[in-house]
């Protein structure tokens, strides 16, 4: 009997074709519900997921044949990794796949907040010519603090800022990044607070965990320069969203570019208010960091390669 793989979320065809070429029986159910997954997971040796599907303890317990769970993308917060590994199931992701796409979106959000592109566009579509209100700022020469500068995305953001825009980059990471910092000409912050007090723009590129939950809280954001900007393309709850809303409304921060939120889509009133602050204060996108043709294709191929390595060693 061929090894069966269940694809639980939309996936680019290239990776699926690779798996079938290797002789695996691949079933695609890209809209499968949690209830349906529980009923059928016992038939499969592997699950291929993105961020939508939650691989919980119940799913893992029901997956009596499971040998592998592979997440096409960055982060494994939708998989109970510890429980799966205790059950002897290998859990992998493809963190390198969206490096360029997330880094480029990060830069795009910075430029949008600095030049209020989205705000100008909305007004143009409403028939308003607001040129007199549109005094922006340049990215060149700004000091940008990269939180998580040692990771793939943070490092790529730092490279683009330094070589492409002539920005001054300050990096912070819990790992030793002195070599990469020297290579890029990036100043190393001695700690997170040192980074926050020195930058005009802070951008977040760390994984979500208990340790990074509300890493940027009221106290830390208050240490940022008045008029500075916060960018988050990592995970919503790394920032205390209610504190961010308050500090933006008070005018201490001049703007924020957000691709990630506490709830996705935003549900609570404070979240909706944060996403809709007037006058271009917030520029918001719907968790599209990895949503490029190139990134999706790469993630699919990398996920397939990981599964082939596990299931056909």
C-alpha positions in Angstrom: 0.0 0.0 0.0 1.4 3.5 -0.9 2.1 5.9 1.9 -0.8 8.4 2.2 -0.3 12.1 2.6 -3.1 14.5 3.4 -2.8 18.1 2.2 -5.0 20.2 4.5 -4.5 23.7 3.1 -4.1 25.2 -0.4 -0.7 24.3 -1.7 1.2 25.1 -4.9 1.1 22.3 -7.4 4.9 21.8 -7.8 5.4 20.3 -4.4 2.3 18.0 -4.8 3.6 16.8 -8.1 7.0 16.0 -6.6 5.3 13.8 -3.9 3.2 11.9 -6.4 6.2 11.4 -8.6 7.9 9.6 -5.6 4.9 7.2 -5.4 3.0 8.7 -2.5 -0.8 8.8 -2.5 -1.6 12.5 -2.0 -5.1 13.6 -1.2 -5.8 17.4 -1.3 -8.5 18.7 1.0 -7.6 22.4 1.2 -10.8 23.4 3.1 -11.0 20.5 5.5 -12.6 21.4 8.8 -11.3 20.5 12.3 -14.1 18.0 12.7 -13.5 16.4 9.4 -9.8 16.2 10.0 -10.4 14.3 13.3 -12.5 11.7 11.5 -10.0 11.0 8.7 -6.5 11.7 10.0 -6.1 8.1 11.1 -5.8 7.0 7.5 -2.6 9.0 6.8 1.1 8.8 7.5 1.7 12.5 7.0 0.0 15.9 7.1 1.0 18.8 4.9 -0.4 22.1 6.3 -0.1 25.8 6.2 -1.3 28.2 9.0 -5.1 27.5 8.8 -5.1 23.9 10.0 -4.6 23.4 13.7 -2.8 20.1 14.5 -3.9 19.7 18.1 -3.4 16.9 20.7 -6.8 15.5 19.6 -5.7 15.3 15.9 -2.3 13.8 16.9 -4.0 11.2 19.1 -6.4 10.3 16.3 -3.5 10.1 13.8 -2.5 6.6 14.7 -0.3 6.2 11.5 1.2 9.6 11.6 4.9 9.8 11.0 5.3 13.5 10.0 3.6 16.9 10.1 5.1 19.5 7.8 4.1 23.1 7.8 4.7 25.0 4.6 5.8 28.3 6.0 7.4 29.9 9.0 6.4 29.1 12.6 4.8 26.1 14.1 2.3 27.8 16.5 -0.6 25.9 14.9 1.0 22.6 15.7 1.3 21.0 19.2 5.0 20.3 18.5 5.8 18.9 22.0 2.9 16.5 22.0 3.6 15.4 18.5 7.3 14.7 19.1 6.5 12.8 22.3 4.3 10.6 20.0 7.3 10.0 17.7 6.0 12.2 15.0 8.5 14.4 13.2 7.5 18.1 12.9 9.1 20.4 10.4 8.5 23.8 8.7 10.0 25.7 5.8 11.3 28.9 7.4 13.5 29.9 4.5 10.7 30.0 2.0 9.1 33.4 2.7 12.3 35.2 3.6 12.4 37.6 0.6 8.6 38.1 0.5 8.2 39.0 4.1 11.3 41.2 4.1 10.1 43.1 1.0 6.6 43.6 2.6 8.3 44.9 5.7 10.2 47.5 3.6 6.9 48.3 1.8 5.1 49.0 5.1 7.9 51.3 6.2 7.7 53.3 3.0 3.9 53.4 3.1 3.8 54.7 6.6 6.6 57.2 5.9 5.0 58.5 2.7 1.3 57.7 3.5 0.8 56.0 0.2 -2.3 54.1 1.2 -3.8 57.2 2.8 -3.2 59.3 -0.3 -4.7 56.5 -2.5 -7.9 56.3 -0.5 -8.4 60.1 -0.7 -7.7 60.1 -4.5 -10.3 57.4 -4.9 -12.7 59.6 -2.9 -12.1 62.5 -5.3 -9.9 64.4 -2.8 -6.7 66.2 -3.7 -4.8 66.4 -0.3 -1.3 67.3 -1.5 -0.9 70.1 1.1 -1.4 67.5 3.9 1.1 65.0 2.4 4.5 65.9 3.8 6.3 62.6 4.2 9.7 61.4 5.4 12.5 59.5 3.6 13.8 56.1 4.7 17.4 57.1 3.8 19.4 58.1 6.8 16.8 56.8 9.3 17.9 54.6 12.1 16.0 51.3 11.9 16.1 48.8 14.7 15.7 45.2 13.6 14.4 43.0 16.5 15.5 39.5 15.6 18.3 40.5 13.3 19.9 37.1 13.5 17.0 35.3 11.8 16.6 34.9 8.0 14.0 37.6 7.6 15.5 40.0 10.0 18.9 39.6 8.4 17.4 40.2 4.9 15.5 43.3 6.1 18.8 44.6 7.6 20.6 44.0 4.3 18.0 45.7 2.2 17.9 48.7 4.5 21.6 49.1 4.6 22.5 48.4 0.9 19.4 49.6 -0.8 18.3 52.6 1.2 21.3 53.8 3.1 19.6 53.5 6.4 21.4 53.2 9.7 20.6 49.7 11.1 20.7 48.7 14.7 20.3 45.0 15.3 19.3 42.9 18.4 19.0 39.2 18.8 19.3 36.7 21.7 21.9 34.9 19.7 25.4 36.1 18.8 25.1 38.0 15.5 28.4 39.9 15.7 29.7 38.2 12.5 26.6 39.1 10.5 26.6 42.6 12.0 30.1 43.2 10.9 29.3 41.9 7.4 26.4 44.3 7.0 27.8 47.3 8.9 25.0 47.0 11.4 25.4 48.3 14.9 24.6 45.8 17.7 22.3 46.9 20.4 23.4 45.7 23.9 19.8 44.9 24.7 16.2 45.5 23.4 15.8 48.7 25.3 19.0 50.1 23.8 17.6 49.4 20.3 14.2 51.0 21.1 15.5 54.2 22.5 17.9 54.7 19.5 15.7 54.0 16.4 13.3 56.0 14.3 11.7 52.8 13.1 11.5 49.4 14.9 10.7 46.2 13.0 9.9 42.9 14.6 11.2 39.5 13.3 11.1 37.0 16.1 9.0 33.9 16.5 6.0 33.9 18.9 6.4 32.1 22.2 5.6 32.6 25.8 8.9 34.5 26.1 8.0 36.9 23.3 4.3 37.4 24.2 3.8 41.1 24.5 7.6 41.6 24.1 6.7 45.1 23.1 4.4 46.3 25.9 3.5 49.8 27.2 6.7 50.3 29.1 8.9 49.3 26.1 7.0 51.3 23.5 7.1 54.3 25.7 10.9 54.2 25.5 10.8 54.6 21.7 11.4 58.1 20.3 8.5 60.4 20.0 7.3 60.3 16.4 8.9 56.9 15.7 7.3 54.0 13.8 6.6 50.4 14.6 6.4 47.6 12.0 5.2 44.1 12.8 5.2 41.3 10.2 5.9 38.5 12.6 3.0 37.6 15.0 0.3 39.8 16.4 0.7 39.1 20.1 4.4 39.9 20.2 3.0 43.4 20.5 0.5 44.4 23.2 -2.1 45.6 20.7 -4.2 47.6 23.2 -1.1 49.4 24.4 -0.1 50.1 20.8 -3.5 51.6 20.1 -3.2 53.9 23.2 0.3 55.1 22.4 -0.7 55.8 18.8 -3.8 57.7 19.8 -1.7 59.7 22.3 0.7 60.6 19.4 3.9 59.2 21.0 4.3 56.9 18.0 3.5 58.5 14.7 2.5 55.3 12.9 2.5 51.6 12.6 2.6 49.1 9.7 0.9 45.8 10.7 0.5 42.6 8.8 -0.4 40.5 11.8 -3.0 40.8 14.6 -4.2 39.4 17.9 -7.2 37.8 16.1 -7.1 37.2 12.4 -9.3 38.7 11.1 -9.6 41.3 13.9 -12.7 40.7 16.1 -12.5 42.8 19.2 -13.4 46.5 19.1 -10.0 47.7 20.0 -8.4 45.6 17.2 -10.8 47.1 14.7 -10.1 50.6 15.9 -6.3 49.9 15.6 -6.7 48.7 12.0 -8.8 51.8 11.1 -7.0 54.7 12.8 -7.5 57.8 10.6 -5.0 59.9 8.6 -2.7 57.1 7.7 -1.6 56.4 11.2 -1.8 52.7 10.7 -1.2 50.8 7.4 -2.6 47.3 7.7 -2.5 44.2 5.6 -4.2 40.8 6.2 -1.2 38.6 7.0 0.1 38.6 3.5 3.8 38.4 4.3 4.3 35.1 2.5 1.6 35.7 -0.1 3.7 35.8 -3.2 3.8 33.4 -6.1 7.5 32.8 -5.6 7.3 32.2 -1.8 4.3 29.9 -2.2 6.1 27.8 -4.8 9.3 27.6 -2.7 7.4 26.6 0.4 5.6 23.8 -1.5 8.8 22.5 -2.9 10.6 22.7 0.5 7.8 21.0 2.3 7.7 18.2 -0.3 11.5 17.7 0.0 11.1 17.5 3.8 8.4 14.8 3.5 10.4 12.8 1.0 13.4 12.8 3.3 11.3 11.6 6.2 9.1 9.0 4.5 11.7 7.7 2.0 15.0 7.9 3.9 
